């Protein structure tokens, strides 16, 4: 499932998600797409609005991560987070974008999850 989501994301000429998040399943034997709240949409692509949307998305992602870390009822899970950043270059002022992959393994993750995530 994770491979299919990633393949669809990279094959599209116009992206529809600014953030795609994956995690390890409960049996620790495969990587799966995370819940829908972790899949943040993209409405603007390589525009000035996209640059502002990137800033808003980073803030929303920080809020999701801190909410999970501060909620005692939700287990902390390691994640792979792919973020598409829109930005303006400083040399010639053109709009462009890049993907960035973040490995997130917060404190308090179970040892089995941490070991599986690292391998």
N, C-alpha and C positions, 0 to 999 in steps of 0.2 A: 504494500500500500504506500509506503514512504517513497519507494522508487518511482511509482506511478505519479504521485503528486509532484515530485521534483522534476520528472521528465516533462510533465504538462507545463510546469512553470517556466522551464527554460526554453521550450519550443514555441511559446507564444511570443508574437511580435509585440503585443501590447499586454503588459502585466495587469492582473486583476487583484493581486495581493501584495501589499507592501511587506508583510511579515508572514513567514511560514515557520511553524514550530513543530519539531518532532521530539518524541520521548521514547523510552524503553517500555515495552508492554509489561504487564504484571507477572508474566512467566519468565521475564529476563531473557527472551530468546529472539526478539525481533524489534526493529525500530518502526514505530507507527506515528502517523500524524496526530498532533495533540488536539484537544478540544477546540471547538469553534471560537471560543473567546480569545484563544491565542493566535488565531489566523486573522490578522488585521488587513482590511481591504485597502486597495489603491484606487483612488478616483482620478488623480492627475498624474501624468507621466511626462517627465522632462519639460516641465513648465515652471514658471515662478510659483504657481499654486502648489506644484509638486514639492518644491523646496520647503514651503511652509508646512505642507502635509507631512513631510519627513520629520520636521521638528515636533509636530503634534504626535506623530506615531511613536517617536522615541520617548516622549513623555508618557504616553499611554502604556508602552511596554515597561517602563520603569515602575509605573503604578501597579501593573499586573504582578510584576516580580516582587515588589515590596509588600503587596497585599497577601501574596502566598506565603512569604517569609514571616509575616506578622500574625497569620491565622493559625491558631493551634489545632484547629479541626481539619486542616488540609495538610497532607504530607508534602514535604519538600521533594521535588523531583528534578533530576538533572534533565537538561534539554539542549537540543541543537536548534538554534534560532537563525534563520536566514532573513536578513533585512535588505531591502532595496532602498538605497539612499539616492535622492536627487540632490544635486548641488550645482553651484555656479563656479566655474574655474576662475582663479585669481589672475591668470596671465592674459587670457583673451575674453573673459566674461561670458563664455558660452555655457549653456545648460547641458548637463550630462548626468549620468547615474552609474552606480556600482552596486554589486551585491557584496554583502559582508556576512560571514558565518561566525556565529558566536557560540562557544561551548559554555553552557551555564551549569555549574554544579555547586549549589549553595551549601552552606553549613547545615548540619543536621540530617544529611541524606543517609539512608541506610547503607551499610557497608556493601551489601550485594549490589545495590544500584550503582554505587560509586565505582566498584570494580568493573562491572559490566560496561559502564559509561566510558571508562578509561581505556578499555581494550578495543 
